[in-house]
Amino acid sequence: MRDPLPEPAPSAHSETLWLRVRRSLIGSVLGRRMLGQYVGAAMLPIGALAVLDYLHAGNIHFIQVSALAAALVIVLGAWQTRRIVDPLHRLLAGTRGIMEHDFSHQIAASGRDEIAQLSRAFNEMARSLGMNFATLHVLSQIDKTILTKLDIGEVAKSALSCVRYVTSAHVVILGLYESEAAELMRIYALRRDGTPKIRAKFTLTERLRERIPDTDAAGWTEEPPLPEQVLSRLKREDRVHKYWVQTIARGDRVWGVLMLGHAAELALTSDQLRLLSGVHDRLEVAFSWLERDRKLQTMAHADPLTGLPNRASMLTLLARELASAQRDGTSVGILFLDLDRFKRANDTLGHAVGDALLRQAADRITENLRAGDAVARPGGDEFTVLLCNLPSARDAGTVARGLIKALSRPFEVDGHTIYVGASVGIAIYPQDGTNGADLLKKADSAMYRAKEGGRNRFAYYEESMNVEAQRRAALDHELRQAFDRKELVLHYQPQIDVRSGLVCAAEALVRWQHPRQGMLLPPAFIPFAEESGLIDAIGSWVLKEACLQQQRWRRDGVPIPCVAVNVSTRQLLRSNFLRTVHYLMNLAKMQPGGLEIEVTESIFVEGGQAGMEALHALAAAGVRVAIDDFGTGYSSFGALKTLPAGILKLDKSFLEGAPADNDAATIVAAMVNMAHTLRKEVVAEGVEREDQYRFLQEIGCEKVQGFLFSEALPAGEMARFALERVQAGLPADSPADSPADSPAEARSAQAGARSAQAGGTASQSGLETAESM
């Protein structure tokens, strides 16, 4: 027997290939760093290698061994690839879905290897991103709603849905206060699908108030601020036992609470808390913007001081009521009410007191109206009243009479007792007009007629008032142009020293040289100046022009040592009045006593302590202070004793009956003696007869003023009058002891003629002495 064939030695090429296959198999498995369940899988190639080694040792042909090894490698590679690559493909597909905002893709993950862990992490990330994107979408919708139409119902609905989605709570509740007083709360609850909605309104008892957090910090509790019946229903139907409560507030303003209801406390993640915070913040913004819009709406349609409708709102209401009255054939009354003496109280006691007075007046008007009537405040101290379903025009007068009576009672404001009263104008639909704005205008005209009739009364509109209203409007417009056209001028009425017969002072009185109506006296235009706000400018101009004129007279050697200017309490109390007086005295180089300021007795009531301090400051600056129209107002001996006024101007009404009327003469003599006792001079106004002048001489009156001597004259004529008094050398016991054609007598005759043209001497004198400028 032949010896067997020796085993062929493996070639270098086959050895290399085998080592490569074995290293590849080992590397393909061990290089994966698999643990746990991969240990069993790793044993398969190891066993395969052992079989190959055994076959190789048994002289199996190399080609067969190589083919078997290749087959094992292919099978094992395919199996391993499927276990690793397939999950990676699913992860890649899920990632592409996330890029396209599809967060619903979930990857099945089993085991504890890296692939399973990666799959679970991906699923969690997809859920988190889905929740965040969905929540951000809802929040953006809320933002859009806030910035566009601000539908608070839509905002609340979206917010509740978003909170429910983020937290998966059984119930989400929004509780809102019905008003700033936080006495009532209305709740909106979002429950599971298919369960009925819960909407309830209830009173916040003290016990429920205590359950509302003081801050916006949220927390879980078993006692939310909900009534017992709501809690029982939620517990029974939704199995809610725990509540998460957070206050919705910004600054000091609280709008309500946001609540979550669940069977147990929810462990909210940081992401969930962050998203809840976003919803909470948007609710705060929405409610704050809603409150801002409401305030703007109120400002647009209501008076901010009294809360009453403003003019625009009243016109809308009036148009609606007139349309209803036209349809039903009924009447409507419009009352235009203006508070009497309000400006005096406002200027002397301050705007804070004036505002409080207006609020009290608004309350009184509202309380004295019929059911269904409306009141508005167009502005200032004016109110309009709408009387609906008016049975007759007479009933409008009844309402007006009640309002006047109510407003005539004293007001108590900050320790001050204030009397105002009211004047009311009435217009009736349809006899006075059919247009709302036109009826208001006619009621306004009637109100002015009531004021002219003595105030604290009412007047119905008459057609003649329309002409008067047009005249007043035209005059008001022209007065505003009078300054630019330099149409205002000053005339001066002399004061005569009884002892010397010479001019001792000249009272400055304003006139308006109207381009068409001629020379107008103050009563014809001063009321318009007060209404239009020009009175302060006119008063300042009068004061400046009078001081400069006195300087011109001194320069020209005219013997008029003092110029007197009437000043209202309002002007006196202005913060810059004293500085203006000092400036003008320096500008005109006036000597002490060269300027006399005349105020009325109302300074005792209207001026208060500030008025007294202003008068003392004027006296300290060398200004003479006089009380005008003395005896007709509020003077008291106690006040006169301390008042820094060295001159009392006796009102002309006391002198009209004297000396023929013994009682009148006695009163005048007593007043002069009283003034002398208080070491004050007396100027008698309205001296129109020689017997009056003789009587005043006898009782020791120092100075006189009136038409017996001269009317108010332009500056040039005033200078000639003063010089003529000096040149005539009149004795002290006669105002006109000179030839019949003397200048004084001639002027007296001219004054009589002019006063006769104006309706008589007495009426003309009254215009002169009653004017405020």
C-alpha positions in Angstrom: 0.0 0.0 0.0 1.3 3.2 -1.0 1.9 5.8 1.7 -0.9 8.4 1.9 -0.3 11.7 0.2 1.2 14.2 2.4 -1.1 17.0 3.5 -0.5 19.9 1.3 0.9 22.9 3.1 -1.3 25.9 2.9 0.0 28.5 0.6 0.8 32.0 1.7 -2.2 33.4 -0.1 -4.6 31.0 1.6 -3.1 31.6 5.0 -3.5 35.3 4.6 -7.1 35.0 3.4 -8.0 32.8 6.4 -6.5 35.2 8.9 -8.3 38.0 7.2 -11.6 36.2 7.5 -11.1 35.2 11.1 -10.0 38.8 12.1 -12.9 40.1 10.2 -15.3 37.9 12.0 -13.8 38.6 15.4 -13.6 42.3 14.7 -17.1 42.5 13.3 -18.4 41.2 16.6 -16.0 42.3 19.3 -15.7 45.7 17.7 -19.4 46.4 18.4 -19.0 46.6 22.2 -22.3 44.8 22.7 -23.3 43.7 26.2 -26.0 41.5 27.6 -28.1 40.1 24.8 -25.2 40.3 22.3 -23.1 37.8 24.3 -25.2 34.9 22.9 -24.9 36.3 19.4 -21.2 36.7 19.7 -20.8 33.0 20.6 -22.1 31.9 17.1 -19.1 33.1 15.1 -16.7 31.9 17.8 -18.3 28.4 17.5 -18.1 28.7 13.7 -14.4 29.4 13.9 -13.9 26.4 16.1 -15.7 24.2 13.6 -13.5 25.6 10.8 -10.4 24.9 12.8 -11.5 21.3 13.3 -12.4 20.8 9.7 -9.1 22.3 8.7 -7.3 19.9 11.1 -9.3 17.0 9.4 -7.7 17.8 6.1 -10.9 19.2 4.6 -10.1 21.0 1.4 -9.4 24.7 1.8 -11.9 25.8 -0.9 -14.7 24.0 0.9 -13.7 25.6 4.2 -13.5 29.0 2.6 -16.9 28.6 1.0 -18.4 27.6 4.3 -16.7 30.5 6.1 -18.0 32.9 3.5 -21.5 31.6 3.9 -21.4 32.0 7.7 -20.0 35.5 7.4 -22.7 36.5 5.0 -25.5 35.1 7.2 -24.1 36.6 10.4 -23.4 39.9 8.7 -27.0 40.1 7.4 -28.4 39.2 10.8 -26.2 41.8 12.6 -27.0 44.4 10.0 -30.7 43.9 10.4 -30.5 44.3 14.2 -28.5 47.5 14.0 -29.3 49.2 10.7 -33.0 48.8 10.8 -33.5 50.8 14.0 -31.1 53.4 12.7 -33.3 53.7 9.6 -36.4 54.2 11.8 -34.6 56.8 13.8 -33.6 58.6 10.6 -37.2 58.5 9.4 -38.4 59.9 12.7 -35.8 62.7 12.5 -37.0 63.6 9.0 -40.6 63.7 10.4 -39.5 66.1 13.2 -37.9 68.3 10.6 -41.3 68.4 8.9 -43.1 69.2 12.3 -44.5 65.6 12.5 -44.0 64.5 16.1 -46.3 61.5 16.0 -43.6 59.0 14.9 -42.6 56.6 17.7 -39.9 53.8 17.5 -40.5 50.4 19.1 -37.8 49.9 21.7 -37.2 46.7 23.6 -34.2 45.6 25.6 -31.6 47.6 27.3 -28.9 48.1 24.6 -27.7 51.4 23.2 -30.2 51.2 20.3 -33.1 50.7 22.6 -32.0 53.5 24.8 -31.5 55.7 21.8 -35.0 54.9 20.6 -36.6 55.6 23.9 -34.7 59.0 24.1 -35.9 59.8 20.6 -39.5 59.0 21.5 -39.3 61.2 24.6 -37.8 64.0 22.6 -40.5 63.8 20.0 -43.2 64.0 22.6 -41.6 67.0 24.3 -41.0 68.8 21.1 -44.6 68.0 20.0 -46.0 69.4 23.2 -43.7 72.5 23.0 -44.6 73.2 19.4 -48.3 72.7 20.0 -48.2 75.0 23.0 -46.2 77.6 21.3 -48.7 77.5 18.4 -51.6 78.1 20.9 -49.6 80.9 22.6 -49.0 82.6 19.3 -52.7 82.4 18.5 -53.4 84.0 21.9 -50.8 86.7 21.1 -52.5 87.3 17.8 -55.9 87.6 19.4 -54.6 90.0 22.0 -52.9 92.2 19.4 -55.8 92.3 17.0 -59.4 92.0 18.2 -58.7 91.2 21.9 -61.6 88.7 22.2 -61.2 87.8 25.9 -63.5 84.8 25.5 -61.4 83.4 22.7 -58.2 84.0 24.8 -59.7 82.2 27.8 -60.9 79.3 25.7 -57.5 78.9 24.0 -55.6 79.2 27.4 -57.8 76.6 29.0 -57.3 74.1 26.1 -53.5 74.8 26.2 -53.2 74.2 29.9 -55.2 71.0 29.7 -53.0 69.7 26.8 -49.8 70.6 28.7 -50.7 69.1 32.0 -53.3 66.4 31.2 -55.2 67.6 34.3 -58.7 66.3 34.7 -60.2 69.8 34.9 -58.8 73.3 34.1 -60.7 76.2 35.7 -60.4 80.0 35.1 -62.0 82.2 37.8 -62.5 85.9 37.0 -63.6 88.8 39.2 -66.7 90.5 37.9 -65.5 94.0 39.1 -62.5 95.7 40.7 -64.3 95.3 44.1 -63.7 91.5 43.7 -67.1 90.7 45.3 -68.3 88.3 42.6 -66.4 85.6 40.7 -67.4 83.8 37.5 -65.7 80.5 36.7 -65.1 78.7 33.4 -64.2 75.0 33.6 -62.7 72.8 30.8 -63.4 69.1 31.6 -62.8 65.8 29.8 -64.4 65.3 26.5 -68.1 64.5 26.7 -68.6 66.0 30.1 -70.9 69.1 30.5 -69.3 72.5 30.8 -69.3 74.2 34.2 -70.1 77.9 34.3 -71.0 79.5 37.6 -71.2 82.9 39.2 -71.0 83.2 43.0 -70.3 85.7 45.8 -66.8 85.6 47.3 -67.3 85.1 50.9 -64.6 85.9 53.4 -63.8 82.2 53.7 -63.3 81.9 49.9 -61.2 85.0 49.8 -58.8 83.5 52.3 -58.2 80.6 49.9 -56.9 82.9 47.2 -53.1 83.1 47.2 -51.7 86.5 48.1 -49.1 86.2 45.4 -49.0 84.7 42.0 -46.9 81.7 43.3 -48.8 78.5 42.5 -49.3 75.5 44.8 -51.5 72.4 45.4 -54.3 72.5 47.9 -57.5 70.6 48.8 -59.4 73.9 49.4 -59.5 76.0 46.3 -61.6 79.3 46.2 -64.7 77.4 44.8 -68.2 77.0 46.4 -69.1 73.7 48.0 -71.5 72.7 45.3 -68.9 73.1 42.5 -66.3 71.1 44.6 -68.8 68.3 45.2 -69.6 68.0 41.5 -66.0 67.9 40.4 -65.2 65.4 43.1 -68.1 63.2 42.1 -67.9 63.4 38.3 -64.2 64.1 37.7 -62.6 62.4 40.7 -60.8 65.7 41.6 -59.3 65.9 45.0 -56.3 68.2 44.5 -56.2 71.7 43.0 -53.3 73.7 41.7 -54.1 77.4 42.2 -52.3 80.5 40.8 -53.4 84.1 41.0 -53.7 86.2 37.8 -52.4 89.6 38.8 -50.2 92.5 37.6 -49.0 95.1 40.1 -51.9 95.8 42.5 -54.6 94.7 40.1 -55.9 91.2 40.5 -58.2 89.7 37.8 -58.8 86.2 39.2 -57.2 82.7 39.5 -56.1 79.8 37.3 -56.7 76.3 38.7 -55.9 72.7 37.8 -58.0 69.9 39.2 -56.7 66.3 39.4 -57.2 63.1 41.4 -53.8 63.6 42.9 -50.9 66.1 42.8 -49.3 66.1 39.3 -45.6 66.0 39.2 -45.2 68.9 36.7 -41.8 68.9 34.9 -39.8 72.1 34.4 -41.0 72.2 30.7 -44.6 72.0 31.8 -44.1 74.7 34.4 -42.4 76.9 31.9 -45.3 76.5 29.4 -47.8 77.1 32.2 -46.0 80.3 33.0 -46.3 81.4 29.4 -50.1 80.8 29.4 -50.3 82.6 32.8 -48.3 85.6 31.5 -50.5 86.0 28.4 -53.6 85.9 30.5 -52.2 88.8 32.6 -51.3 90.7 29.5 -54.8 90.1 27.9 -56.6 91.3 31.0 -54.4 94.3 31.5 -54.9 95.3 27.9 -58.6 94.7 28.2 -58.7 97.0 31.3 -56.6 99.6 29.3 -59.1 99.5 26.5 -62.0 99.8 28.9 -60.4 102.9 30.4 -59.8 104.4 27.0 -63.4 103.6 26.1 -64.5 105.3 29.3 -62.3 108.3 28.6 -63.8 108.6 25.1 -67.4 108.4 26.3 -67.3 109.5 29.9 -66.2 112.4 32.0 -63.1 111.3 34.0 -63.9 113.5 36.9 -67.5 112.6 37.6 -67.9 109.4 35.7 -70.9 110.9 33.9 -71.3 110.6 30.1 -69.4 113.3 28.2 -70.8 115.5 25.4 -70.2 113.0 22.6 -71.9 110.2 24.6 -74.8 112.5 25.4 -75.3 113.5 21.7 -75.4 109.8 20.8 -77.9 109.1 23.6 -79.9 112.1 22.6 -80.1 111.1 18.9 -81.3 107.7 19.9 -83.9 109.1 22.3 -85.1 111.6 19.7 -85.6 108.8 17.2 -87.6 106.9 19.7 -89.7 110.0 20.5 -90.4 110.6 16.9 -91.5 107.0 16.5 -93.7 107.1 19.6 -94.9 110.7 19.2 -93.6 111.7 22.7 -91.7 114.8 23.9 -88.2 115.1 25.1 -86.8 117.8 27.4 -83.2 119.0 27.4 -81.9 121.0 30.4 -78.6 122.9 30.2 -77.4 123.6 33.7 -74.6 125.9 34.8 -73.4 126.2 38.4 -73.5 129.8 39.7 -70.5 131.2 41.5 -68.5 128.0 40.8 -65.5 129.9 39.3 -65.2 132.1 42.3 -65.0 129.0 44.6 -62.6 127.2 42.2 -60.3 130.2 41.9 -60.1 131.1 45.6 -60.2 127.7 47.2 -58.2 125.8 44.6 -58.9 123.3 41.9 -58.9 120.3 44.2 -61.8 121.8 46.1 -63.4 122.7 42.8 -63.2 119.1 41.6 -64.7 117.8 44.8 -67.5 120.3 44.5 -68.2 119.2 40.9 -68.4 115.6 42.0 -70.9 116.4 44.8 -72.9 118.5 42.4 -73.1 115.6 39.9 -74.3 113.3 42.7 -77.0 115.7 43.7 -78.2 116.1 40.1 -78.3 112.4 39.6 -80.2 111.9 42.8 -82.9 114.4 41.8 -83.8 113.0 38.4 -86.6 110.8 37.4 -86.1 107.1 36.6 -85.0 106.8 33.0 -83.5 110.4 32.7 -79.9 110.9 32.0 -77.3 113.5 32.9 -73.9 114.3 31.3 -71.1 116.7 31.9 -69.9 118.4 28.7 -67.1 120.2 30.6 -66.4 122.9 33.2 -69.2 123.6 35.6 -71.9 122.7 33.0 -74.3 119.7 33.0 -76.9 118.6 30.5 -80.0 116.6 31.5 -82.1 114.5 29.1 -85.7 114.1 30.2 -87.3 111.1 28.4 -91.0 110.5 27.8 -91.9 114.0 28.9 -95.7 114.3 29.5 -95.6 118.1 29.0 -93.2 121.0 28.9 -94.3 122.0 32.4 -92.8 118.8 33.8 -89.4 120.0 32.6 -89.8 123.1 34.7 -90.7 121.0 37.7 -87.5 118.9 37.3 -85.4 122.1 36.8 -86.9 123.6 39.9 -86.0 120.6 42.0 -82.4 120.6 40.6 -82.0 124.3 41.5 -83.3 123.7 45.0 -81.0 120.8 45.5 -77.9 122.7 44.3 -78.8 125.8 46.4 -78.1 123.9 49.6 -74.6 124.5 50.9 -71.8 122.1 50.0 -69.3 120.9 52.6 -65.9 120.4 50.9 -62.7 120.0 52.9 -63.9 122.1 55.8 -65.3 124.8 53.5 -69.0 125.7 53.3 -69.7 126.7 49.7 -72.9 128.2 48.2 -73.2 127.9 44.4 -76.7 127.5 43.1 -77.6 126.9 39.4 -79.1 128.5 36.3 -81.0 126.2 34.0 -82.1 126.6 30.4 -84.8 124.3 28.9 -85.5 123.3 25.3 -88.3 120.9 24.3 -88.5 118.4 21.4 -90.3 118.8 19.0 -91.5 122.4 19.3 -88.0 123.9 19.8 -86.3 121.7 17.2 -85.6 118.1 16.0 -81.8 118.0 16.0 -79.9 117.1 19.1 -77.0 119.5 18.8 -79.5 122.3 17.9 -81.6 121.6 21.0 -78.5 121.7 23.2 -77.6 125.0 21.7 -81.0 126.4 22.4 -81.1 125.1 25.9 -77.7 126.9 26.4 -79.2 130.1 25.1 -82.1 129.8 27.6 -79.6 129.2 30.4 -77.9 132.5 29.7 -81.3 134.2 29.8 -81.8 132.6 33.2 -78.5 134.0 34.4 -79.3 137.5 33.1 -82.6 137.3 35.0 -80.8 137.0 38.3 -79.3 133.5 38.5 -80.6 130.5 40.5 -83.6 130.2 38.2 -84.7 128.5 35.0 -85.9 129.8 31.6 -87.5 128.1 28.6 -86.1 128.7 25.1 -87.7 131.4 23.0 -87.0 132.1 19.4 -85.7 135.6 20.2 -82.9 133.9 22.2 -81.4 132.5 19.0 -80.7 136.0 17.7 -79.2 136.8 21.1 -77.0 133.7 21.0 -75.7 134.5 17.6 -74.9 138.0 18.7 -73.0 136.7 21.8 -71.1 134.2 19.6 -70.1 137.0 17.2 -69.1 139.3 20.0 -67.0 136.6 21.6 -65.1 136.0 18.4 -64.5 139.7 17.9 -63.3 140.1 21.4 -60.5 137.6 20.8 -59.4 139.9 17.9 -59.6 143.1 20.0 -56.1 142.6 21.4 -54.5 142.3 18.1 -56.4 145.2 16.7 -55.6 147.4 19.8 -59.2 148.2 20.2 -59.2 148.1 24.0 -58.6 151.5 25.6 -58.6 152.9 29.2 -60.7 155.8 30.4 -60.1 157.4 33.8 -62.7 158.8 36.3 -61.3 161.3 38.7 -61.4 161.2 42.5 -61.7 164.6 44.1 -60.1 165.6 47.4 -62.9 167.3 49.3 -60.5 169.6 51.2 -58.6 170.9 48.2 -61.0 170.3 45.3 -58.1 168.8 43.3 -57.8 165.4 41.6 -56.2 163.0 44.0 -56.5 159.8 42.0 -57.9 158.5 38.7 -59.7 155.2 38.5 -58.8 153.2 35.3 -61.8 151.8 33.5 -61.6 149.6 30.4 -63.5 150.4 27.2 -63.8 148.5 23.9 -63.7 150.7 20.8 -65.7 148.3 18.6 -65.3 148.9 14.9 -69.0 148.8 14.2 -70.8 149.3 17.5 -68.7 152.1 18.8 -67.5 152.5 22.4 -68.6 149.6 24.6 -68.7 149.7 28.4 -67.5 146.7 30.4 -71.0 145.1 31.0 -71.3 144.6 27.2 -68.1 142.5 27.0 -66.6 141.5 30.3 -69.0 138.6 30.8 -67.8 137.2 27.4 -64.2 137.7 28.5 -64.9 135.7 31.7 -66.5 132.9 29.7 -63.8 132.8 27.1 -60.9 132.9 29.5 -59.7 136.3 28.3 -60.4 138.1 31.6 -56.9 137.4 33.0 -55.2 138.8 29.9 -57.5 141.9 30.0 -56.8 142.5 33.7 -53.0 142.3 33.2 -53.2 144.7 30.3 -55.3 147.2 32.3 -52.8 147.1 35.2 -49.8 147.6 32.9 -51.4 150.4 30.8 -52.5 152.3 33.9 -49.0 152.2 35.5 -47.4 153.4 32.3 -50.0 156.2 31.9 -49.3 157.4 35.4 -45.7 157.6 34.4 -46.6 159.7 31.3 -48.6 162.1 33.5 -45.7 162.6 35.9 -43.4 163.2 33.0 -45.8 165.8 31.6 -46.3 167.5 35.0 -50.0 166.5 35.3 -51.1 166.6 39.0 -52.6 163.1 39.2 -50.6 161.5 42.1 -52.3 158.1 42.0 -53.9 155.7 39.6 -56.5 153.1 40.8 -57.1 149.7 39.2 -59.8 147.2 40.0 -58.5 143.7 40.6 -60.6 140.6 40.9 -60.0 138.0 43.6 -59.0 135.5 41.0 -56.4 137.9 39.6 -55.1 138.7 43.1 -54.6 135.1 44.0 -52.6 134.2 40.9 -49.1 133.0 41.8 -47.4 135.7 39.6 -49.5 138.7 40.5 -47.3 140.1 43.2 -44.2 139.7 40.9 -46.1 141.5 38.1 -47.0 144.4 40.3 -43.4 144.8 41.5 -42.2 144.6 37.9 -44.7 147.2 36.6 -44.0 149.6 39.5 -40.2 149.4 38.7 -40.9 149.7 35.0 -43.1 152.9 35.5 -40.7 154.2 38.2 -43.8 154.7 40.5 -43.4 156.3 43.9 -45.0 154.6 47.0 -48.7 155.4 46.9 -48.7 155.9 43.2 -50.7 152.7 42.6 -54.0 151.9 44.2 -55.5 148.3 44.0 -59.2 148.1 44.5 -60.8 144.8 45.6 -64.4 144.0 46.5 -65.6 142.8 49.9 -65.8 139.2 48.4 -62.1 139.0 49.3 -63.1 138.2 52.9 -64.9 135.0 51.8 -63.3 134.1 48.5 -59.7 135.1 49.2 -59.2 133.4 52.5 -55.8 133.5 54.2 -54.0 133.7 50.8 -56.0 136.8 49.9 -55.1 138.5 53.1 -51.4 137.7 52.7 -51.5 139.1 49.2 -53.0 142.4 50.4 -50.4 142.7 53.2 -47.6 142.1 50.6 -49.1 144.8 48.4 -49.2 147.2 51.3 -45.6 146.4 52.2 -44.6 147.2 48.6 -46.1 150.7 48.8 -49.4 149.9 47.1 -52.5 151.6 48.4 -55.4 149.1 49.0 -59.0 150.1 48.8 -62.2 148.1 49.4 -64.6 148.8 46.5 -68.4 148.8 46.9 -68.0 148.8 50.6 -71.2 148.0 52.6 -72.8 145.7 50.0 -70.9 142.5 50.7 -69.4 140.5 53.6 -67.4 143.0 55.6 -67.1 142.6 59.3 -65.6 144.9 61.9 -63.2 142.2 62.9 -62.0 141.8 59.4 -61.7 145.5 58.7 -59.6 145.9 61.8 -56.9 143.7 60.5 -57.3 144.3 56.8 -54.4 146.3 55.3 -56.8 148.5 53.3 -56.4 152.2 54.1 -59.4 153.3 51.9 -63.1 152.3 52.0 -65.1 153.2 48.8 -68.7 153.7 50.0 -71.1 152.2 47.5 -73.3 154.7 45.6 -76.5 152.8 46.7 -76.1 154.3 50.3 -76.0 157.8 48.9 -79.0 157.8 46.6 -81.5 158.8 49.3 -79.2 161.0 51.3 -79.4 163.6 52.6 -83.2 164.0 52.1 -83.8 160.5 53.6 -82.8 160.8 57.2 -82.3 157.1 57.6 -80.1 156.9 54.6 -78.2 159.9 55.9 -77.8 158.4 59.3 -76.4 155.2 57.8 -73.9 157.1 55.6 -72.7 159.2 58.6 -72.3 156.1 60.8 -70.3 154.3 58.1 -68.0 157.3 57.7 -67.5 157.6 61.5 -66.8 153.9 61.7 -64.2 154.1 59.0 -62.5 157.1 60.7 -62.5 155.2 64.0 -60.6 152.4 62.2 -58.2 155.1 60.8 -59.3 154.6 57.2 -60.2 157.2 54.5 -63.6 157.2 52.8 -64.2 157.7 49.1 -67.9 158.2 48.3 -68.9 156.8 44.9 -71.8 157.9 42.7 -71.9 161.6 43.7 -74.4 163.1 41.2 -76.0 166.0 43.0 -74.6 169.0 44.8 -76.6 168.4 48.0 -75.0 165.0 48.2 -71.6 166.6 48.0 -72.4 169.2 50.7 -73.6 166.5 53.0 -70.4 164.5 52.5 -68.4 167.6 53.3 -70.3 168.0 56.5 -69.8 164.5 57.8 -66.0 164.6 57.0 -65.8 162.4 53.9 -62.3 162.8 52.5 -62.8 162.0 48.8 -65.7 161.9 46.3 -66.2 160.4 42.8 -69.1 160.7 40.4 -70.8 162.4 37.5 -71.2 165.6 39.4 -67.5 166.1 38.6 -66.8 164.1 35.6 -67.5 160.9 33.7 -64.6 158.6 32.8 -62.3 160.4 30.4 -59.6 159.4 27.9 -56.1 159.9 29.2 -55.6 163.2 27.4 -58.9 164.7 28.6 -58.2 163.4 32.1 -54.9 165.3 32.1 -56.6 168.5 31.0 -59.3 168.1 33.6 -56.7 167.8 36.4 -54.8 170.8 35.2 -58.0 172.9 34.9 -58.9 172.1 38.5 -55.5 173.5 39.6 -55.7 176.5 37.3 -59.3 177.3 38.4 -58.2 177.5 42.1 -61.6 176.2 43.3 -62.4 176.7 46.9 -62.6 173.6 49.0 -66.4 174.1 49.7 -67.7 173.8 46.1 -67.2 171.4 43.3 -68.1 174.0 40.7 -67.7 177.4 42.2 -66.8 178.9 38.9 -68.5 180.7 36.0 -71.4 178.9 34.5 -69.3 178.0 31.5 -66.5 176.6 33.5 -64.9 173.3 32.4 -66.2 171.4 35.4 -69.8 172.6 34.8 -69.5 172.0 31.1 -68.3 168.5 31.8 -71.1 167.8 34.2 -73.6 169.0 31.6 -72.0 166.7 29.0 -72.1 163.8 31.4 -75.9 164.5 32.0 -76.5 164.5 28.2 -74.5 161.3 27.6 -76.2 159.6 30.5 -79.6 160.6 29.2 -78.7 159.0 25.9 -77.8 155.8 27.7 -81.1 155.7 29.6 -80.7 158.3 32.5 -78.1 159.5 34.9 -78.7 156.8 37.4 -78.3 153.9 35.0 -75.2 155.3 33.4 -73.6 155.9 36.8 -74.5 152.3 37.7 -72.6 151.0 34.7 -69.5 153.0 35.8 -69.5 152.0 39.4 -70.5 148.4 38.9 -67.8 147.5 36.4 -65.0 145.4 37.5 -62.3 146.9 35.3 
